């Protein structure tokens, strides 16, 4: 079953949460205040009862009147107190004009001498709640015995007699209950007003603070509806909501860049594929027409067409392979499927792969040991592409040099070089120098190099190599000695 609280809006939930929090806090304070006030009032009432009990003239007069009920004179306790005598057998004598107060076991225990005093609440005959203090005052036990019907010699000193009764002094609990009731009503009203005010303030404050979130929601809904990634959220301040808005703007910008790159890649790939496909279709149609019409092409021309078809198919295959390489997800240094690679060995293998393609060139190499964290196949593909470029642009009889020293891998040719205004674009996808448009290639080689080097945590740059030629420099962090291989799982 779903929580109905989740169905409410965030603004309303914040308001209700604030109201609940204030209600709990105010209720706790109100209950604590009421309990402390009750304790103070009850303590004051108990203190008053003890002061009254300490006046023996009130008690003595009452005991005399209780011992002579036919005297016609009855003692009336000073208002607002009630004084009554409790005998050991449970009889009660109360002052004139007062109602008897119910006794309990603690009052009898005081009358029988087993308890010094007792303080408790009780109810009078007229239903009033009373606070009662029961004690056995010394020096008045003789009158207690007379009241109980015992004969005591008049000359007997009172202190030689044992206690046979107790005296209770009581006062109505109205002096405590009425202020407490008034305080409870006040606290209840105060709590209610506080809760309502907290709820209203919570909703108002949440509305103000959630305004950026509303803008964010509206922007997200607009993007989902229109696919318009140009929407941006105004960022104000540096709090959590501002950081969320900035992150949203960064995300939409990254998505827009990714979408633009994807569209550009598709457009560029379509453009690059169109040329070999057009040429391939023309050559194929020419061969088909020759067969269907019976007009056989000269053998040399037919061989040229077939070689052209083979070259164009190879170019398409190379372009597709490059696109697949670029479409692979990026790998960051330190991820689990990267491992230690001997860069000098990778560079040596790449040189052996490229050497047959430059049969008219000289190759020189000087490779020091260097170990990096990378993907071996991707790194080898990058070095092969750099060497291929050097072979492509080097004149016959030129020299292509490969050097690896202190983590710096350089590939140098003796070609015409790259103009300074073209250097910022050499690693762009499908970019080709105007002077190299007639040469084979897709314009993806250096883009693949940049991706592989960046995944290994390194950098790659192209720069003029002195008076003539171009030098590609790759720097990848690593070490001169091979680190220990990680232990196999479970070892």
ABEGO torsion letter per residue (X at the ends): XBBAAAABBAAAAAAAAAAAAAAAAAAAAAAAAAAAAAAAAAAAAAAAAAAAAABAAAAAAAAAAAABAAAGBBBBBBOABBBBBBBAAGBBBBBBGBBBBBBBAAAAAAAAGABABBBBBBBBAAGBBBBBBBBBBBGAAAAAAAAAGBBBBAABBAAABBBABBBBBBBBAAAAAAAAAAAAAAAAAAAAAAAAAAAAAAAAAAAAAAAAAAAAAAAAAAAAAAGBAABBBBBBEABAAAAAAAAAAAAAAAAAAAAAAAAAAAAAAAAAAAAAAAAAAAAAAAAAAAAAAGBBBBAAAAAAAAAAAAAAAAAAAAAAAAAAAAABBBBBBGBAABBBBBAAAAAAAAAAAAAAABAABBBBBBBBBBBBBBBAAAAAAAAAAAAAAAAAABBBGBBBBBBBBGGBBBBBBABAEBBAAAAAAAABBGBBBAAAAABBEAGAAAAAAAAAAAAAGBBBBBBBBEABEBBBBBBBBBBABBBBBBBBBGX
